[in-house]
Amino acid sequence: MSQNNKGFTLIEVLVAMVILTVGLLGTAALITGIIKGNKVSNRITTATVLAQDKIEEIKGAGYAGADAKAGTEDIITNFPLYKRITGVANDDPAAGMKKITVTVYWDSDNSQVELQTILAN
């Protein structure tokens, strides 16, 4: 007697389901990692733009007006997750120059971006 095999056995179906499940779990983990990476990139970009805006504001105030910004800390109105601290060092790196440092913090000060520029008299 010959037996006609039509269809799949239970073992074949279970093996196929295991392989499919492993593939789907790997894809889900990859997607989760991508979403977290995008969130971090977005925060870094926002912090960099906020620091750059502050540096441009100080440049607009000029060499003499830069000292008024020294040591200031401000919470940005539309960005409550971020805190920005501005530092001004006179005669650094040389006489007649000011080094401006703007640091933007987020995630309870666990992450930061720092930008620097130099103004000359």
N, C-alpha and C positions, 0 to 999 in steps of 0.2 A: 504494500500500500504506500502510496506517496501522499505526503501531507502538503497541502497548499498553504504557504505562509503569506497571508495578506494582512497588512497592518503592522503595528509595532507591539513589542512585548512591554510589559510593565517596567522591566529593568531599563530598557532603552528610553522609555519616556522619563523615568527618574533621572537617568544620567543626563539627558538633554536639559531637564529642568535645573539640575545642579550647575551645569555649564552656563546656562542663561542667567541664573541668579548671580554667579560669580562675576560675570561680565557686567551686569546691571549695577552691582554694588561698587565695582571699580569705577564705572562711569559716574555714579552718584558722588563718590569720594573726590573724583577729579573736578566735578562741577562745584562742589563745596569749596575746594581749594581755590578755584578760579574766582569765585565770588568774594572770598576773604582777601585774595590778592588785589582785586579791583577796589575793595573798600580801603585797604592800606594805601594804594596808589592815589586814590581820591583825596585822602587825608593829607598825604605828603604834598600833593599839588596845591591844595587849598592853603596849607601852611606856608609854602614857598611864595605863593602870590600875596598872602597877607604880609609877609616879611618884606617882599619887594615893594609893596605899596608904601610901607612905612619908610623904607630907605628913600623912595622917590619924594615923599613928603619932607623928609629932612633935607634932601638935596635942594628942594624948593625953598626951604628956609635959609639956605646958604650957610657959609662957614660960621658966621657970627651967631646965627640962630640955632645951630646944632646943639649948643650946650643946654638950651632950654629943654631938650628932649632926653638928656642924660638921666639914666636911672629910672625912667618912667615905665610903668606897667599898665597895660590897658587890656580890658576885656572888649573884644570886638562885638559891636552891636548885633549884627546879623549872624554871628558865628559863636554861639555860646560855649562850644566845646574847646575853643582856642583861647590862649593867653599869650600876650606879646610883651616882651621886655626889651627895652632899648638901652644900649650903653654907648657912651662917648668917651674915648680916651684921647686926651690932648697930647700933642707932640709925639704921636705914635703913628707911623714908624720913624718919623724924623721931625725936627723942629718945624713949626708952621703947618703941621698936618694933623688931622683928626681921624682916628679910626672909629667908624660907626659900626656897631654890632647889633643886629636885631635877631632875637631868638623867639620863635613861636613854639609854644608847648601845647600838647593835647593828650588825651587819655590819662588824666590825673597827673600830668607832668612826666609820664613815663616815656613819651616820645617827643622829639623836638627837631626843628629845622633851624639852622643858624646861617645867616647871610652877613657878609661884611663888605664895607666899602671904605674908601679913603677920600676925605675932602682936603683940599689944599687952599691955603690963604692966598 
